[in-house]
Amino acid sequence: MIAPIDLYFWPTPNGWKVSIALEEMGLPYDTHLINIGAGDQFAPEFLKISPNNRMPAIVDPDGPDGAPISIFESGAILQYLARKTGQFCGSTERERVAVDQWLMWQMGGLGPMAGQAHHFLKYAPNMEPPNDLPYAKDRYRNEVARLYGVLDRQLAQQEFVAGDFVSIADFSIWGWASLWEGQQQTLEDKPHMARWLDQMAARPGVQAGRALFAEKRGDIAKDKGAQNQLFKR
């Protein structure tokens, strides 16, 4: 019997990457909630697993050579799980390179830029005092639009992000891209991205990973305590 992986999680786009991957890969896991709005990410016991005080993180009791291993950073977790299972990472070296480059595109581009768009468009104007900054709003809204243009052109050429196969790159991108409305984007000029969003959303593993503790998602824009934990520490 496979020992379950310990998943340290909160229902956010970064958390969804790993919950979706675990569901898609059919790996057993136990969920440990890290309430980032309450400051759980700063607890000493969590920092031993994730020293950058960010979730998600995992502990695999059956790590390399059979010894436990803890891993932080969602991209590193996805790569580890793909290597562990031999799934969703491509079957040739060319496919693996394609998966890696689109995973890095999400980690270094879409994730940070969409996160900043959410911050300045939705959260900063509701902080105390309000920070309604037109330049910042335009800057990140426009950069996310540019990135979604890149994604749409890629998906015009093939079914999924890295090729005609589902990969961890799709898992990493979908959570952020599914929140396009909150980033004040449009899909009217991005038909291939729209097709891919629906196609991914129809997958049972994606649905299960996205639904994990979905009821815990709150409105940070109205929660001053959560804002202090997330933006002022």
Secondary structure in CASP SS format (residue, H / E / C, confidence):
PFRMAT SS
TARGET T0000
AUTHOR 0000-0000-0000
METHOD secondary structure of the structure
MODEL  1
M C 1.00
I C 1.00
A C 1.00
P C 1.00
I E 1.00
D E 1.00
L E 1.00
Y E 1.00
F E 1.00
W C 1.00
P C 1.00
T C 1.00
P H 1.00
N H 1.00
G H 1.00
W H 1.00
K H 1.00
V H 1.00
S H 1.00
I H 1.00
A H 1.00
L H 1.00
E H 1.00
E H 1.00
M H 1.00
G C 1.00
L C 1.00
P C 1.00
Y E 1.00
D E 1.00
T E 1.00
H E 1.00
L E 1.00
I C 1.00
N C 1.00
I C 1.00
G C 1.00
A C 1.00
G C 1.00
D H 1.00
Q H 1.00
F H 1.00
A C 1.00
P H 1.00
E H 1.00
F H 1.00
L H 1.00
K C 1.00
I C 1.00
S C 1.00
P C 1.00
N C 1.00
N C 1.00
R C 1.00
M C 1.00
P C 1.00
A E 1.00
I E 1.00
V E 1.00
D E 1.00
P C 1.00
D C 1.00
G C 1.00
P H 1.00
D H 1.00
G H 1.00
A C 1.00
P C 1.00
I E 1.00
S E 1.00
I E 1.00
F E 1.00
E C 1.00
S H 1.00
G H 1.00
A H 1.00
I H 1.00
L H 1.00
Q H 1.00
Y H 1.00
L H 1.00
A H 1.00
R H 1.00
K H 1.00
T H 1.00
G C 1.00
Q C 1.00
F C 1.00
C C 1.00
G C 1.00
S C 1.00
T C 1.00
E H 1.00
R H 1.00
E H 1.00
R H 1.00
V H 1.00
A H 1.00
V H 1.00
D H 1.00
Q H 1.00
W H 1.00
L H 1.00
M H 1.00
W H 1.00
Q H 1.00
M H 1.00
G H 1.00
G H 1.00
L H 1.00
G H 1.00
P H 1.00
M H 1.00
A H 1.00
G H 1.00
Q H 1.00
A H 1.00
H H 1.00
H H 1.00
F H 1.00
L H 1.00
K H 1.00
Y H 1.00
A H 1.00
P H 1.00
N H 1.00
M C 1.00
E C 1.00
P C 1.00
P C 1.00
N C 1.00
D C 1.00
L C 1.00
P H 1.00
Y H 1.00
A H 1.00
K H 1.00
D H 1.00
R H 1.00
Y H 1.00
R H 1.00
N H 1.00
E H 1.00
V H 1.00
A H 1.00
R H 1.00
L H 1.00
Y H 1.00
G H 1.00
V H 1.00
L H 1.00
D H 1.00
R H 1.00
Q H 1.00
L H 1.00
A C 1.00
Q C 1.00
Q C 1.00
E C 1.00
F C 1.00
V C 1.00
A C 1.00
G C 1.00
D C 1.00
F C 1.00
V C 1.00
S C 1.00
I H 1.00
A H 1.00
D H 1.00
F H 1.00
S H 1.00
I H 1.00
W H 1.00
G H 1.00
W H 1.00
A H 1.00
S C 1.00
L C 1.00
W C 1.00
E C 1.00
G C 1.00
Q C 1.00
Q C 1.00
Q C 1.00
T C 1.00
L C 1.00
E C 1.00
D C 1.00
K C 1.00
P H 1.00
H H 1.00
M H 1.00
A H 1.00
R H 1.00
W H 1.00
L H 1.00
D H 1.00
Q H 1.00
M H 1.00
A H 1.00
A C 1.00
R C 1.00
P H 1.00
G H 1.00
V H 1.00
Q H 1.00
A H 1.00
G H 1.00
R H 1.00
A H 1.00
L C 1.00
F C 1.00
A H 1.00
E H 1.00
K H 1.00
R C 1.00
G C 1.00
D C 1.00
I H 1.00
A H 1.00
K H 1.00
D C 1.00
K H 1.00
G H 1.00
A H 1.00
Q H 1.00
N H 1.00
Q H 1.00
L H 1.00
F H 1.00
K C 1.00
R C 1.00
END
